[in-house]
Amino acid sequence: MLRSFTASLIALSLGACAPGEGVSNTLSQTQAETVRPALFVANKRGDTLSKIDLASGESEFEVPACTTPHELATSPDGGYVAVACYGGEHLSIFETGRLMRSARILLGAGARPHGIVWHETGALYATAEGRQSVYRIRDPLGRAPDITEFPTGKEGSHMLAVAPDESAAWTTDLSSKTVTRIDLTGTDAPLSVIVGEEPEGIALAPDGQTLWVSARGSNQAFALDPVTMAVRETIAVGQFPLRLAIRPQGDVAVTSDLMDGGLSVIDLSRAELIRSIAVSSPETAQERFQVTILWSDDGTKIYVAETASNTVAEVDYATGEVLRRLPTGEGGDGLAILP
């Protein structure tokens, strides 16, 4: 059963604001003129949000975000970036220009939001581990966003994928060792299946025909039918594949293999491991502790958050070369990009 309600409280303020403070509900001149490619990083130990200029590799802004910020998502128009505040009960939204706070959306008590998707329709979706649910927020920048809660009934609903037509969403449920399909129309009950050990990474293929999942506890990636949730393929990958991300071209996926300090490359058409990319090494993996991975918009680069060393590695996909390491705030983890 889904629960629907209208947000009764969204932090709004109309005065002049310093970066990271106050609220702006309109597109600022600075924001509208933002055309330089930028990388946004949620710094989970520092409780901050960073913006890195990808041309120079330098940090432009680092502002207070919330307690233990994790995953990030940019709006379809590139004007805003949303933060899942894992240590609390809300989502924070910032302008992408100077990181001015635009909204603070309160969810249910004990929500602990983690995974987040800003859909092309403009709706925000987020997992809520503390409530074993997924939230949909329509009109997230409005004064009274419409919020619907969809229970998963599983423990540790962590990462998230959403169908292009918003008919369904999928979560990886770490503690329950399951992947759950949620019917966003509210017609069918959630459908959960056990997938490996500690499934965490998740992504829907661009054509919507296959759901890809990585299970960190069993060092495997899985191809699932997104409707029936039947496992079609099982692929051995590197050690502790924490995340899975599909290249924008839809030809390959990579897993972030934390214990190897590398990436496993999977050919999606053949469901085969075709290559490994060394970002650090098994000997130095704990010094880097790579977590989140993100493709550049053109699919030529992979960004790898190295949360222990407060860096993001920029990797050339064609050669596997680490081009540079970008400095972040303390404990850089969640990533989002502005092309």
C-alpha positions as CSV (number, residue, x, y, z in Angstrom):
1,M,0.0,0.0,0.0
2,L,1.4,3.4,-0.9
3,R,1.1,6.5,1.3
4,S,0.4,9.9,-0.3
5,F,0.5,13.3,1.3
6,T,1.4,16.9,0.5
7,A,4.6,18.2,2.1
8,S,3.6,20.5,4.9
9,L,7.0,22.0,5.4
10,I,9.7,23.0,3.0
11,A,12.3,25.4,4.2
12,L,12.0,28.6,2.2
13,S,13.6,31.9,2.7
14,L,13.6,35.0,0.5
15,G,16.4,37.1,1.6
16,A,20.0,37.6,0.3
17,C,21.9,34.4,1.0
18,A,25.5,33.2,1.2
19,P,26.5,30.1,-0.7
20,G,24.9,27.0,0.8
21,E,22.5,29.1,3.0
22,G,19.0,30.3,2.6
23,V,16.7,29.4,-0.3
24,S,16.1,30.6,-3.9
25,N,13.2,29.2,-5.9
26,T,14.1,30.9,-9.1
27,L,16.9,30.4,-11.6
28,S,19.6,32.9,-10.8
29,Q,21.6,34.9,-13.3
30,T,24.7,33.1,-12.1
31,Q,23.0,29.7,-12.5
32,A,21.6,30.5,-15.9
33,E,25.1,31.4,-17.1
34,T,26.7,28.2,-15.8
35,V,28.0,26.5,-18.9
36,R,31.3,25.1,-17.7
37,P,31.4,21.3,-17.1
38,A,31.2,20.6,-13.4
39,L,31.4,17.7,-11.0
40,F,29.4,17.7,-7.8
41,V,30.6,15.6,-4.8
42,A,28.8,14.8,-1.5
43,N,31.4,14.8,1.2
44,K,29.9,12.4,3.8
45,R,32.4,12.9,6.6
46,G,32.6,16.6,6.1
47,D,28.8,17.1,5.8
48,T,29.4,19.3,2.7
49,L,28.7,19.6,-1.0
50,S,31.5,20.4,-3.4
51,K,31.5,21.8,-7.0
52,I,34.6,21.0,-9.1
53,D,35.3,22.8,-12.3
54,L,36.3,20.0,-14.7
55,A,38.2,22.3,-17.0
56,S,40.7,23.4,-14.3
57,G,40.2,20.5,-11.9
58,E,39.8,23.0,-9.0
59,S,37.1,23.1,-6.4
60,E,34.9,26.2,-7.0
61,F,32.7,25.9,-4.0
62,E,32.3,23.7,-0.9
63,V,29.2,24.5,1.2
64,P,27.4,23.0,4.2
65,A,24.9,20.4,3.0
66,C,23.5,18.2,5.8
67,T,24.4,15.3,8.1
68,T,26.1,12.5,6.2
69,P,25.2,13.5,2.6
70,H,25.3,10.5,0.2
71,E,23.9,10.2,-3.3
72,L,23.3,13.2,-5.7
73,A,21.2,13.9,-8.7
74,T,21.0,16.9,-11.1
75,S,17.8,18.2,-12.4
76,P,16.9,17.6,-16.1
77,D,17.7,21.2,-17.0
78,G,21.0,21.2,-15.1
79,G,19.9,24.0,-12.9
80,Y,19.8,22.2,-9.6
81,V,21.5,19.3,-7.7
82,A,19.7,17.3,-5.0
83,V,21.3,15.7,-2.0
84,A,20.1,12.6,-0.1
85,C,20.8,13.4,3.6
86,Y,21.5,9.9,4.8
87,G,22.0,11.1,8.4
88,G,18.6,12.7,8.6
89,E,15.1,12.9,7.2
90,H,15.2,15.2,4.3
91,L,16.5,16.0,0.8
92,S,18.3,19.3,0.2
93,I,18.4,21.0,-3.2
94,F,21.0,23.5,-4.4
95,E,21.4,25.7,-7.4
96,T,24.3,24.4,-9.5
97,G,25.8,27.8,-10.1
98,R,27.0,29.0,-6.7
99,L,25.5,26.2,-4.6
100,M,22.8,28.3,-3.1
101,R,20.3,26.2,-1.2
102,S,16.9,26.2,-3.0
103,A,14.8,23.8,-1.0
104,R,14.8,21.4,1.9
105,I,12.2,18.7,1.6
106,L,11.2,16.8,4.8
107,L,10.3,13.2,4.4
108,G,8.9,10.8,7.1
109,A,10.4,10.4,10.6
110,G,13.6,8.3,10.5
111,A,13.7,8.3,6.7
112,R,17.5,8.2,6.2
113,P,17.3,8.8,2.4
114,H,20.2,7.4,0.4
115,G,19.7,6.6,-3.3
116,I,18.3,9.4,-5.4
117,V,17.1,9.9,-9.0
118,W,15.9,13.1,-10.6
119,H,13.6,11.9,-13.4
120,E,13.3,13.5,-16.8
121,T,9.7,14.3,-15.9
122,G,10.9,16.6,-13.1
123,A,10.0,14.2,-10.3
124,L,12.5,13.3,-7.6
125,Y,12.8,9.8,-6.3
126,A,14.7,8.6,-3.2
127,T,15.1,5.5,-1.1
128,A,14.5,5.7,2.6
129,E,16.3,3.0,4.5
130,G,14.9,4.0,7.9
131,R,11.3,3.5,6.6
132,Q,11.9,0.6,4.1
133,S,10.4,2.6,1.3
134,V,10.9,4.8,-1.8
135,Y,9.6,8.3,-2.0
136,R,8.3,10.2,-5.1
137,I,8.3,14.0,-4.9
138,R,6.5,15.8,-7.7
139,D,7.2,19.6,-8.1
140,P,10.2,19.3,-5.7
141,L,11.0,23.1,-6.1
142,G,7.4,24.2,-5.5
143,R,6.1,25.5,-2.2
144,A,4.1,22.4,-1.5
145,P,5.7,19.4,-3.2
146,D,3.4,16.4,-3.7
147,I,5.1,13.4,-1.9
148,T,4.1,9.8,-2.2
149,E,5.7,7.0,-0.2
150,F,5.9,3.4,-1.6
151,P,6.9,0.8,1.0
152,T,9.4,-1.9,-0.1
153,G,9.0,-4.0,3.1
154,K,12.7,-4.8,2.9
155,E,15.6,-3.8,5.1
156,G,18.3,-1.6,3.8
157,S,16.6,-0.3,0.6
158,H,19.7,1.5,-0.6
159,M,20.2,2.3,-4.3
160,L,17.6,3.1,-6.9
161,A,16.6,2.9,-10.6
162,V,13.4,4.3,-12.1
163,A,11.7,3.4,-15.4
164,P,11.6,6.0,-18.2
165,D,7.8,6.0,-18.1
166,E,7.7,6.1,-14.3
167,S,5.7,2.9,-14.2
168,A,8.2,1.2,-11.8
169,A,11.2,1.6,-9.6
170,W,13.7,-0.9,-8.4
171,T,15.8,-0.9,-5.2
172,T,18.7,-3.0,-3.9
173,D,18.0,-4.0,-0.3
174,L,21.3,-4.7,1.4
175,S,20.2,-6.2,4.6
176,S,17.5,-8.3,3.1
177,K,19.8,-9.4,0.2
178,T,17.0,-8.7,-2.2
179,V,16.2,-6.6,-5.2
180,T,12.6,-5.1,-5.2
181,R,10.4,-4.0,-8.0
182,I,7.9,-1.3,-6.9
183,D,4.8,-0.6,-9.0
184,L,4.6,3.2,-9.1
185,T,1.0,3.0,-10.3
186,G,0.0,1.6,-7.0
187,T,-1.7,-1.4,-8.6
188,D,0.6,-4.3,-7.7
189,A,2.4,-5.2,-4.4
190,P,6.2,-5.0,-4.4
191,L,8.0,-7.9,-5.9
192,S,11.3,-8.9,-4.2
193,V,13.9,-11.6,-5.2
194,I,17.1,-12.7,-3.6
195,V,20.1,-11.7,-5.8
196,G,23.5,-12.8,-4.7
197,E,25.0,-11.6,-1.4
198,E,24.4,-8.0,-0.4
199,P,23.2,-6.5,-3.7
200,E,24.0,-2.8,-3.9
201,G,24.7,-1.4,-7.4
202,I,21.8,-1.1,-9.7
203,A,21.1,0.4,-13.2
204,L,18.4,0.0,-15.8
205,A,19.6,-0.5,-19.4
206,P,18.8,2.5,-21.7
207,D,16.3,0.4,-23.6
208,G,14.5,-0.6,-20.4
209,Q,14.7,-4.3,-21.2
210,T,17.3,-5.4,-18.6
211,L,17.9,-4.5,-15.0
212,W,21.6,-4.8,-14.0
213,V,22.7,-5.4,-10.4
214,S,26.0,-5.9,-8.6
215,A,26.3,-7.9,-5.4
216,R,29.2,-6.9,-3.3
217,G,29.2,-9.9,-1.0
218,S,29.4,-12.5,-3.8
219,N,31.6,-10.6,-6.3
220,Q,29.0,-10.9,-9.1
221,A,26.8,-8.9,-11.5
222,F,23.4,-10.0,-12.6
223,A,21.1,-9.3,-15.5
224,L,17.4,-9.4,-14.4
225,D,14.1,-9.3,-16.3
226,P,12.8,-5.9,-15.0
227,V,9.2,-7.2,-14.9
228,T,9.3,-10.8,-13.7
229,M,12.6,-10.2,-11.7
230,A,14.0,-13.5,-13.0
231,V,17.8,-13.7,-13.2
232,R,18.9,-14.1,-16.8
233,E,22.6,-13.9,-16.5
234,T,25.3,-14.1,-13.7
235,I,28.8,-12.7,-14.3
236,A,31.8,-13.0,-12.0
237,V,33.5,-9.6,-11.5
238,G,36.1,-8.1,-9.2
239,Q,36.1,-8.1,-5.4
240,F,33.4,-6.2,-3.6
241,P,31.5,-4.5,-6.6
242,L,29.9,-1.7,-4.6
243,R,28.4,0.2,-7.6
244,L,27.3,-0.5,-11.2
245,A,27.0,2.2,-13.8
246,I,26.0,1.8,-17.5
247,R,27.8,3.9,-20.2
248,P,25.4,6.4,-21.8
249,Q,25.9,4.6,-25.1
250,G,24.4,1.5,-23.5
251,D,27.1,-0.9,-24.7
252,V,28.9,-1.6,-21.4
253,A,28.6,-1.4,-17.7
254,V,31.3,-1.0,-15.1
255,T,31.4,-2.1,-11.5
256,S,33.4,-0.4,-8.8
257,D,35.4,-3.1,-7.2
258,L,36.4,-1.7,-3.9
259,M,38.8,-4.4,-2.7
260,D,40.6,-4.6,-6.0
261,G,40.9,-0.8,-6.5
262,G,39.6,-1.4,-10.0
263,L,36.7,-1.5,-12.4
264,S,35.2,-4.5,-14.1
265,V,33.8,-3.8,-17.7
266,I,30.8,-5.9,-18.8
267,D,29.7,-6.2,-22.4
268,L,25.9,-5.9,-22.0
269,S,24.9,-7.5,-25.3
270,R,27.0,-10.6,-24.5
271,A,26.7,-10.5,-20.7
272,E,30.4,-11.1,-20.4
273,L,33.3,-9.6,-18.5
274,I,35.6,-8.2,-21.2
275,R,38.1,-6.1,-19.4
276,S,39.4,-4.8,-16.0
277,I,40.7,-1.3,-15.4
278,A,43.1,-0.6,-12.5
279,V,42.3,2.7,-10.7
280,S,44.6,1.9,-7.8
281,S,45.6,-1.6,-6.8
282,P,44.7,-4.4,-4.4
283,E,47.6,-3.2,-2.2
284,T,46.5,0.4,-2.1
285,A,42.7,-0.1,-2.3
286,Q,42.1,0.6,1.4
287,E,44.1,3.8,1.1
288,R,41.7,5.0,-1.6
289,F,38.5,3.2,-0.8
290,Q,36.7,3.8,-4.0
291,V,32.9,4.0,-3.9
292,T,30.6,5.8,-6.3
293,I,31.3,5.7,-10.1
294,L,29.9,8.0,-12.7
295,W,30.2,8.3,-16.5
296,S,30.9,11.5,-18.3
297,D,28.0,12.6,-20.5
298,D,29.8,11.5,-23.7
299,G,30.9,8.2,-22.2
300,T,34.7,8.8,-22.6
301,K,35.5,9.1,-18.9
302,I,34.7,7.4,-15.7
303,Y,34.8,9.3,-12.4
304,V,35.6,7.2,-9.3
305,A,35.0,8.6,-5.8
306,E,37.9,7.6,-3.5
307,T,36.4,8.4,-0.2
308,A,39.4,7.6,2.0
309,S,41.9,9.8,0.2
310,N,39.4,12.7,-0.5
311,T,39.8,12.5,-4.2
312,V,37.9,11.6,-7.4
313,A,39.9,9.7,-10.0
314,E,39.2,10.7,-13.6
315,V,39.7,7.6,-15.8
316,D,40.0,7.5,-19.6
317,Y,37.7,4.7,-20.6
318,A,39.5,3.9,-23.9
319,T,43.0,3.5,-22.4
320,G,42.2,2.8,-18.7
321,E,44.6,5.6,-17.7
322,V,44.0,7.6,-14.6
323,L,44.2,11.1,-16.1
324,R,44.2,13.0,-12.8
325,R,42.9,13.0,-9.3
326,L,40.5,15.8,-8.3
327,P,40.5,17.0,-4.6
328,T,37.2,16.8,-2.8
329,G,36.0,17.6,0.7
330,E,36.3,15.1,3.5
331,G,34.9,11.7,2.5
332,G,33.8,12.4,-1.0
333,D,31.2,9.8,-2.0
334,G,28.1,10.7,-4.0
335,L,28.7,12.1,-7.5
336,A,26.7,14.1,-10.1
337,I,27.8,15.8,-13.3
338,L,26.8,18.9,-15.2
339,P,27.9,18.4,-18.9
